[in-house]
């Protein structure tokens, strides 16, 4: 090798197009929120990048096309849309992201509470 830093390349299956590479695989628990006041559904975040993620849910065909993904591990929320569904997996892209550390945004208080609750449960 020429001494350059090695870059881990993403494995892209047939028919998949990505604007950027995903981060390394890191399994974590996430929550899918469809409307304020409705119970959240748990999911497994398989990998996440700057512009999207791959998630695992029991039935991705029940996912709405648009939802909020809460990532308790990093206290982040993403406005997401489904790009593809396959088996128990779904590929999503992020339209917008928001830190749940910001106490000044009253409209996200319920998401912050959910993230903190999930983070406490997953730390046991």
WOVENGI-V179404 format. One record per pair of residues at least 6 apart in sequence whose ideal C-beta (glycine too) atoms are under 6 Angstrom apart, sorted by the first residue. I is the first residue (numbers start at 1). J is the second residue. D is the distance in whole Angstrom. If there is no record, write none. Layout:
i | j | d
I | J | D
I | J | D
//
This chain:
i | j | d
10 | 21 | 5
10 | 22 | 5
19 | 51 | 6
20 | 49 | 6
20 | 50 | 6
20 | 51 | 6
22 | 47 | 5
22 | 49 | 4
23 | 49 | 5
25 | 47 | 5
27 | 44 | 6
28 | 45 | 5
28 | 73 | 5
29 | 118 | 6
29 | 122 | 5
30 | 43 | 5
30 | 45 | 4
30 | 69 | 6
30 | 71 | 5
31 | 40 | 4
31 | 70 | 4
31 | 114 | 6
31 | 118 | 6
32 | 41 | 5
32 | 43 | 5
32 | 67 | 5
33 | 40 | 5
33 | 68 | 4
34 | 64 | 6
34 | 67 | 5
36 | 110 | 6
40 | 114 | 6
43 | 55 | 5
43 | 57 | 5
44 | 56 | 4
45 | 53 | 6
45 | 55 | 6
46 | 54 | 5
46 | 56 | 6
47 | 54 | 5
51 | 93 | 6
51 | 94 | 6
52 | 92 | 6
52 | 93 | 4
52 | 94 | 6
53 | 92 | 6
54 | 91 | 5
55 | 90 | 5
56 | 88 | 5
56 | 89 | 6
60 | 85 | 4
60 | 90 | 4
61 | 85 | 6
63 | 82 | 6
63 | 90 | 6
65 | 81 | 6
65 | 82 | 5
66 | 81 | 5
67 | 80 | 6
68 | 77 | 6
68 | 79 | 6
69 | 78 | 5
69 | 80 | 5
70 | 77 | 5
70 | 111 | 5
70 | 114 | 6
70 | 115 | 5
72 | 115 | 4
72 | 118 | 4
72 | 119 | 4
75 | 100 | 4
75 | 101 | 5
75 | 115 | 5
76 | 97 | 6
77 | 98 | 5
77 | 100 | 6
77 | 111 | 5
78 | 94 | 5
78 | 97 | 5
79 | 95 | 5
79 | 96 | 4
80 | 92 | 4
80 | 94 | 6
81 | 93 | 6
82 | 90 | 6
82 | 92 | 6
83 | 91 | 5
83 | 93 | 5
84 | 91 | 4
100 | 111 | 6
100 | 112 | 4
100 | 115 | 5
//
